[in-house]
Amino acid sequence: MTWTWFHRLASPPHVYAFAARLTPWLGWAAALMILAGLYGGLVLAPPDYQQGDDFRIIYVHAPSAWMSLMVYVTMAVAAAVGLVWRMKVAHAVAASCAAIGASFTFAALATGSLWGRKMWGTYWEWDPRLVSELILLFLFMGYMALRSAIDDLQRADRASAVLAVVGVVNVPIIHYSVLWWNSLHQAPSVMKLGKPDMPAAMLVPLLTMLAGFTVFFGYLLVVRLRGEILRRERNASWLREALTG
Amino acid sequence: MNEFLHMGGYAAFVWPSYALTMVIVVLNIIWARRSLARASAAARRRLAVTEVRP
């Protein structure tokens, strides 16, 4: 086995060009999947026999929550790689994640709150799932605050990477909170071993939305990553090429 | 159509959820593109400073 792919992954010009090539594909694929998922969730899926049409909030709530965790794990893994191998591109990936993650964590909390109003009779409850997701929002915001407090980019990368790696303990807590503690929040019905507890007419739009949000994260990541690579590249001759070409 | 907008009496919870999520999706596109545009502009300025003009 050769290691060329690993060296390419570490080479800013190569990643920059690759990210630029991927951008339109990821963008359009995400747009199509999200539009199809919205149509499926709002129109094709039948109302729930207990929750009626209120359950349709799942098609924006679950993908946002999934996004918040996926983005955090990506950020933490990239930060760890950046710390261990001192890889600039990995730090650039981690730095690209925070704002995306924070906004979708907020979306997950807000849509969950709207869903909870009728189903639980309250917008907010100090519940393990809700509190651990709120801590995730604070982790993303703390990460961004820490970065903006340090002027030197290299030091900001390393300090924020430590925070990202330490904070990853919160991810399994969020996922298993509904099983470990007596939570108001329902247990997973899709993200679990075995068959999902949902008929296909409800499940297919949900899976479409989950896939669409995943690809959308890919799109946002490659756009931001190019910017973060440019910020980290000093006086390289390829910079001139990348900017003029 | 009216029935669709009514969402079985849950319109006040379903529509704001969808609207909020889609606003965040669109904002993320704007923020990501703006972040790249700013980084490109800053890199151009750095290049202009280091460039030796004939």
Boltz contact constraints between the chains, C-beta under 6 A:
constraints:
  - contact:
      token1: [A, 47]
      token2: [B, 8]
      max_distance: 6.0
  - contact:
      token1: [A, 52]
      token2: [B, 8]
      max_distance: 6.0
  - contact:
      token1: [A, 53]
      token2: [B, 7]
      max_distance: 6.0
  - contact:
      token1: [A, 53]
      token2: [B, 8]
      max_distance: 6.0
  - contact:
      token1: [A, 53]
      token2: [B, 10]
      max_distance: 6.0
  - contact:
      token1: [A, 54]
      token2: [B, 10]
      max_distance: 6.0
  - contact:
      token1: [A, 56]
      token2: [B, 14]
      max_distance: 6.0
  - contact:
      token1: [A, 57]
      token2: [B, 14]
      max_distance: 6.0
  - contact:
      token1: [A, 57]
      token2: [B, 17]
      max_distance: 6.0
  - contact:
      token1: [A, 60]
      token2: [B, 17]
      max_distance: 6.0
  - contact:
      token1: [A, 60]
      token2: [B, 18]
      max_distance: 6.0
  - contact:
      token1: [A, 60]
      token2: [B, 21]
      max_distance: 6.0
  - contact:
      token1: [A, 64]
      token2: [B, 21]
      max_distance: 6.0
  - contact:
      token1: [A, 100]
      token2: [B, 28]
      max_distance: 6.0
  - contact:
      token1: [A, 103]
      token2: [B, 24]
      max_distance: 6.0
  - contact:
      token1: [A, 103]
      token2: [B, 28]
      max_distance: 6.0
  - contact:
      token1: [A, 107]
      token2: [B, 21]
      max_distance: 6.0
  - contact:
      token1: [A, 107]
      token2: [B, 24]
      max_distance: 6.0
  - contact:
      token1: [A, 110]
      token2: [B, 20]
      max_distance: 6.0
  - contact:
      token1: [A, 111]
      token2: [B, 17]
      max_distance: 6.0
  - contact:
      token1: [A, 114]
      token2: [B, 13]
      max_distance: 6.0
  - contact:
      token1: [A, 114]
      token2: [B, 16]
      max_distance: 6.0
  - contact:
      token1: [A, 114]
      token2: [B, 17]
      max_distance: 6.0
  - contact:
      token1: [A, 220]
      token2: [B, 28]
      max_distance: 6.0
  - contact:
      token1: [A, 220]
      token2: [B, 32]
      max_distance: 6.0
  - contact:
      token1: [A, 223]
      token2: [B, 32]
      max_distance: 6.0
  - contact:
      token1: [A, 223]
      token2: [B, 36]
      max_distance: 6.0
  - contact:
      token1: [A, 224]
      token2: [B, 32]
      max_distance: 6.0
  - contact:
      token1: [A, 224]
      token2: [B, 35]
      max_distance: 6.0
  - contact:
      token1: [A, 226]
      token2: [B, 36]
      max_distance: 6.0
  - contact:
      token1: [A, 227]
      token2: [B, 35]
      max_distance: 6.0
  - contact:
      token1: [A, 227]
      token2: [B, 36]
      max_distance: 6.0
  - contact:
      token1: [A, 227]
      token2: [B, 39]
      max_distance: 6.0
  - contact:
      token1: [A, 230]
      token2: [B, 39]
      max_distance: 6.0
  - contact:
      token1: [A, 230]
      token2: [B, 43]
      max_distance: 6.0
  - contact:
      token1: [A, 231]
      token2: [B, 39]
      max_distance: 6.0
  - contact:
      token1: [A, 235]
      token2: [B, 50]
      max_distance: 6.0
  - contact:
      token1: [A, 239]
      token2: [B, 43]
      max_distance: 6.0
  - contact:
      token1: [A, 240]
      token2: [B, 47]
      max_distance: 6.0
  - contact:
      token1: [A, 243]
      token2: [B, 44]
      max_distance: 6.0
